[in-house]
Amino acid sequence: MNIGPALPSERVDMDLQAIVDDIVRELEPRLGEGKVADYIPELARIDPKQFGIAITTVEGQTYKAGDADAAFSIQSISKVFMLTLALGKAGEGVWNRVGREPSGSAFNSIVQLEHEHGIPRNPFINAGAIVVADMVLAGHAPREAIGEYLRFMRYVADDETLSIDEKVAQSEQKTGYRNFALANFMRGFGNLHHPVEHVLGVYFHQCALALSCVQLSHAGLYLAHRGTNPLTGFSVVSPKRARRINALMMMCGHYDGSGDFAFHVGLPGKSGVGGGILAVAPGKASIAVWSPGLNKVGNSALGSVALEMLATKTGWSVFGT
């Protein structure tokens, strides 16, 4: 019996699996490109010849390929979720203590803080994320704030198995001299309200959360679906707030490589030095890629290439096809 042509959404669904399979196949000869983040000893041990990709659509379908089920340290991708928590606690007051402008500087730069009196340019550079961690810490002991973050991540990913890699957190604690410098500097300007060691304890633990590409694509889905997670039906943030978080990801999510990422990929995204990138196609899907080797500005080398390929194959760039 002829039941007629497939619906457009069905065609897209079939295409997405083919697309992620093609991307993995095309990038296989390039596995190992880039340089792992060896300044964090635990990350230096990661095999660089890994690559995973997962797409979860707003209809709740997940498509994956490569090492999409391997857990990795999300590092600075965590800044998106901590910002969401801070906005829930402090509302627009967040922007009294952290800006919304691209930095044009490295993620761990201290230079601009001197000129701007301890107010970080945006919440996605390290200084800004440390201030955000200070906001989430308000009214809590560090262990409670870390617990709140972990519960939130399990909620948005709809996965109770998520955990923090304590070895990575301790590794960062022992070697995070620049982050201690940034935090003390801002404390000196009065823009950090809790003891530096407490704030950084929260910060290092948030970065050490381990997720797979599949789990990360689930966790970011609320940003693709007007603030609501379609897997659970739960509202996470308002549509307006989701839109604004996406705007910050587009402008600031890749440090001083943000303009280049917008130019080539055209999707809001947030990278981490663990080699992961979370990207959002508003109204369509949440995408996670992972490959440990980083480019010269600290973003996943193959992950960035993969997302450019995906944007080209799908036409999902927010700037048009």
C-alpha positions as CSV (number, residue, x, y, z in Angstrom):
1,M,0.0,0.0,0.0
2,N,1.3,3.4,-0.9
3,I,1.3,5.6,2.3
4,G,2.7,8.6,0.5
5,P,6.0,10.5,0.9
6,A,7.8,10.8,4.2
7,L,7.1,13.8,6.2
8,P,9.8,16.5,6.2
9,S,10.7,15.8,9.8
10,E,11.2,12.1,9.0
11,R,13.5,13.0,6.1
12,V,15.6,15.2,8.4
13,D,15.7,12.5,11.1
14,M,17.2,10.0,8.6
15,D,19.6,12.5,7.2
16,L,20.9,13.5,10.6
17,Q,22.2,10.0,11.3
18,A,23.8,9.9,7.9
19,I,25.3,13.3,8.5
20,V,27.0,12.4,11.8
21,D,28.2,9.1,10.3
22,D,29.7,11.0,7.4
23,I,31.4,13.6,9.7
24,V,33.1,10.8,11.7
25,R,34.2,9.0,8.5
26,E,35.6,12.2,7.0
27,L,37.5,13.2,10.1
28,E,38.9,9.8,10.9
29,P,42.2,10.5,9.0
30,R,42.7,13.6,11.1
31,L,42.2,12.1,14.6
32,G,44.9,13.4,17.0
33,E,45.1,16.9,15.6
34,G,45.6,19.7,18.1
35,K,47.3,19.7,21.5
36,V,45.7,18.4,24.7
37,A,45.4,20.7,27.7
38,D,48.6,19.4,29.3
39,Y,48.7,22.2,32.0
40,I,46.1,20.2,33.8
41,P,47.9,17.0,34.6
42,E,44.8,14.7,34.5
43,L,43.8,16.1,31.1
44,A,47.3,15.5,29.7
45,R,46.8,11.8,30.0
46,I,43.8,11.7,27.7
47,D,44.2,9.8,24.4
48,P,44.0,12.6,21.7
49,K,42.8,10.2,19.0
50,Q,39.2,10.3,20.0
51,F,36.2,12.0,18.4
52,G,32.5,11.9,19.2
53,I,29.4,13.8,18.1
54,A,25.8,13.7,19.2
55,I,22.7,15.7,18.1
56,T,19.5,15.7,20.1
57,T,16.6,17.4,18.3
58,V,13.8,19.4,19.9
59,E,11.6,16.4,19.1
60,G,13.7,14.4,21.5
61,Q,15.6,12.2,19.0
62,T,19.3,11.6,19.5
63,Y,21.8,10.8,16.7
64,K,25.3,9.9,17.6
65,A,28.6,8.6,16.1
66,G,32.2,8.0,17.0
67,D,33.1,8.2,20.7
68,A,29.7,9.8,21.6
69,D,29.3,7.7,24.7
70,A,32.7,8.3,26.2
71,A,32.7,10.6,29.2
72,F,35.0,13.7,29.2
73,S,35.7,16.7,31.4
74,I,33.4,19.4,30.3
75,Q,35.6,22.2,31.8
76,S,34.4,25.6,30.6
77,I,31.2,24.3,29.0
78,S,30.0,24.2,32.7
79,K,30.0,28.1,32.6
80,V,26.8,28.0,30.6
81,F,25.0,26.0,33.2
82,M,26.4,27.9,36.2
83,L,25.3,31.2,34.5
84,T,21.8,29.7,34.2
85,L,21.9,28.9,38.0
86,A,23.2,32.4,38.9
87,L,20.5,34.1,36.8
88,G,17.9,32.0,38.6
89,K,19.3,33.3,42.0
90,A,20.3,36.9,41.2
91,G,18.3,37.7,38.1
92,E,19.5,40.7,36.1
93,G,21.7,41.7,39.1
94,V,24.3,39.3,37.6
95,W,25.2,42.0,35.2
96,N,26.2,44.4,37.9
97,R,29.2,42.2,38.5
98,V,30.1,40.8,35.1
99,G,29.8,42.2,31.6
100,R,28.3,41.0,28.4
101,E,31.0,41.9,25.9
102,P,33.5,39.8,24.0
103,S,36.9,39.9,25.6
104,G,39.3,39.6,22.7
105,S,41.8,38.1,25.2
106,A,42.8,34.6,26.3
107,F,40.4,32.8,28.7
108,N,42.7,33.2,31.6
109,S,43.9,36.8,31.0
110,I,44.3,39.2,33.9
111,V,45.1,42.3,31.7
112,Q,41.6,43.7,31.3
113,L,40.6,43.3,34.9
114,E,43.1,46.1,35.9
115,H,41.5,48.6,33.4
116,E,37.9,47.6,34.3
117,H,38.2,47.6,38.1
118,G,37.7,43.9,38.7
119,I,34.6,43.6,36.5
120,P,35.1,40.7,34.0
121,R,34.1,41.3,30.4
122,N,31.7,38.3,30.2
123,P,30.7,35.2,32.2
124,F,32.5,32.8,29.9
125,I,36.1,33.8,30.5
126,N,37.6,32.4,33.7
127,A,37.4,35.6,35.7
128,G,33.7,36.0,34.8
129,A,33.0,32.4,35.6
130,I,34.7,32.8,39.0
131,V,32.4,35.7,39.8
132,V,29.4,33.6,38.7
133,A,30.6,30.8,41.0
134,D,30.7,33.3,43.8
135,M,27.1,34.2,43.1
136,V,26.0,30.6,43.2
137,L,27.9,30.1,46.4
138,A,25.8,32.8,48.2
139,G,24.1,31.4,51.2
140,H,25.8,28.0,50.8
141,A,28.9,26.2,52.0
142,P,31.0,25.1,49.0
143,R,29.9,21.5,49.3
144,E,26.2,22.6,49.1
145,A,26.9,24.8,46.1
146,I,28.6,22.0,44.3
147,G,25.7,19.7,45.2
148,E,23.2,22.3,43.8
149,Y,25.1,22.4,40.5
150,L,25.3,18.6,40.3
151,R,21.5,18.3,40.9
152,F,20.8,20.9,38.3
153,M,23.0,19.1,35.7
154,R,21.3,15.8,36.4
155,Y,17.9,17.6,36.0
156,V,18.7,19.2,32.7
157,A,20.4,16.1,31.3
158,D,17.6,13.9,32.7
159,D,20.3,11.5,34.0
160,E,21.0,10.7,37.6
161,T,24.3,9.0,36.8
162,L,26.2,12.2,36.2
163,S,29.2,12.7,38.5
164,I,32.2,15.0,39.1
165,D,35.7,13.6,38.4
166,E,37.4,14.3,41.7
167,K,40.9,13.5,40.3
168,V,40.4,16.3,37.7
169,A,39.1,18.7,40.3
170,Q,42.1,18.1,42.6
171,S,44.5,18.3,39.6
172,E,43.1,21.8,38.8
173,Q,43.3,22.8,42.5
174,K,47.0,22.0,42.6
175,T,47.9,23.8,39.3
176,G,45.3,26.6,39.0
177,Y,47.7,29.4,39.9
178,R,46.3,31.9,37.3
179,N,42.8,31.3,38.6
180,F,43.9,32.0,42.1
181,A,45.5,35.2,40.8
182,L,42.3,36.2,39.0
183,A,40.2,35.5,42.1
184,N,42.5,37.4,44.5
185,F,42.6,40.3,42.1
186,M,38.8,40.5,41.9
187,R,38.6,40.0,45.7
188,G,40.8,43.1,46.0
189,F,38.3,45.1,43.9
190,G,35.4,43.9,46.1
191,N,33.9,41.8,43.3
192,L,34.3,38.5,45.1
193,H,32.2,38.1,48.3
194,H,33.5,34.8,49.6
195,P,36.9,33.4,50.5
196,V,38.9,32.7,47.4
197,E,39.6,29.1,48.3
198,H,35.8,28.5,48.7
199,V,34.9,30.1,45.4
200,L,37.6,28.2,43.5
201,G,36.7,25.0,45.1
202,V,33.3,25.4,43.5
203,Y,34.8,26.5,40.2
204,F,37.2,23.6,39.9
205,H,34.5,21.1,40.7
206,Q,32.0,22.5,38.2
207,C,34.7,22.2,35.5
208,A,35.5,18.6,36.5
209,L,32.0,17.3,35.7
210,A,32.3,14.3,33.3
211,L,29.7,14.0,30.5
212,S,29.5,12.2,27.2
213,C,28.4,13.9,24.0
214,V,25.0,12.2,24.3
215,Q,24.6,13.5,27.9
216,L,25.8,17.0,27.0
217,S,23.5,17.2,24.0
218,H,20.6,16.4,26.3
219,A,21.7,18.9,29.0
220,G,21.9,21.8,26.5
221,L,18.5,21.1,24.9
222,Y,16.6,23.7,26.9
223,L,18.6,26.4,25.1
224,A,17.4,25.0,21.8
225,H,13.8,24.8,22.9
226,R,12.9,28.3,24.3
227,G,14.0,27.4,27.8
228,T,12.1,24.1,28.1
229,N,13.6,20.6,28.1
230,P,11.4,18.6,25.6
231,L,12.7,15.3,27.0
232,T,11.0,16.1,30.3
233,G,8.6,18.9,29.6
234,F,10.2,20.9,32.5
235,S,10.8,24.6,32.1
236,V,14.4,25.6,32.9
237,V,14.4,29.3,32.0
238,S,12.1,31.7,30.3
239,P,12.3,31.9,26.5
240,K,13.8,35.4,26.8
241,R,16.6,34.2,29.1
242,A,17.4,31.2,26.8
243,R,17.7,33.6,23.9
244,R,20.1,35.9,25.9
245,I,22.2,33.0,27.0
246,N,22.5,31.9,23.4
247,A,23.5,35.4,22.4
248,L,26.3,35.3,24.9
249,M,27.4,32.0,23.7
250,M,27.6,33.3,20.1
251,M,29.6,36.4,21.1
252,C,31.8,35.0,23.9
253,G,31.7,31.2,23.9
254,H,35.0,30.6,22.3
255,Y,37.2,33.2,24.0
256,D,39.3,35.2,21.5
257,G,38.2,32.6,18.8
258,S,34.5,33.5,19.2
259,G,34.4,35.7,16.0
260,D,36.1,33.0,14.0
261,F,33.7,30.3,15.3
262,A,30.7,32.5,14.4
263,F,32.2,33.2,11.0
264,H,32.7,29.5,10.1
265,V,29.9,27.8,12.1
266,G,27.2,30.4,12.8
267,L,25.8,28.7,15.9
268,P,25.8,29.7,19.6
269,G,28.5,27.5,21.2
270,K,30.6,27.0,24.3
271,S,33.9,25.2,24.3
272,G,36.0,23.7,27.1
273,V,39.7,22.8,27.3
274,G,38.7,19.1,27.8
275,G,38.0,19.2,24.1
276,G,34.2,19.4,24.2
277,I,31.9,21.9,22.5
278,L,28.2,22.4,23.1
279,A,26.4,24.1,20.2
280,V,22.8,25.2,19.9
281,A,20.7,25.3,16.8
282,P,17.7,27.4,18.1
283,G,14.4,25.7,17.5
284,K,16.1,22.6,16.0
285,A,18.7,20.8,18.2
286,S,21.4,20.7,20.8
287,I,24.8,19.4,19.5
288,A,27.8,18.1,21.4
289,V,31.2,17.3,19.9
290,W,34.4,16.1,21.6
291,S,38.0,15.7,20.5
292,P,40.7,16.4,23.1
293,G,43.2,18.1,20.8
294,L,42.9,21.9,21.0
295,N,43.7,24.7,18.5
296,K,45.9,27.7,19.4
297,V,43.1,29.5,21.1
298,G,42.1,26.6,23.3
299,N,39.1,25.2,21.4
300,S,38.7,21.6,20.1
301,A,40.5,21.5,16.8
302,L,38.4,18.7,15.2
303,G,35.3,19.7,17.1
304,S,35.3,23.1,15.5
305,V,35.8,21.5,12.0
306,A,33.0,19.0,12.7
307,L,30.6,21.8,13.7
308,E,31.4,23.8,10.5
309,M,30.7,20.6,8.5
310,L,27.5,20.1,10.3
311,A,26.3,23.6,9.8
312,T,27.1,23.3,6.1
313,K,25.3,20.0,5.7
314,T,22.2,21.0,7.6
315,G,21.9,24.7,6.8
316,W,21.5,25.4,10.5
317,S,23.6,28.5,10.8
318,V,21.6,31.3,12.4
319,F,22.8,33.6,9.6
320,G,21.1,31.5,6.9
321,T,22.1,28.8,4.5
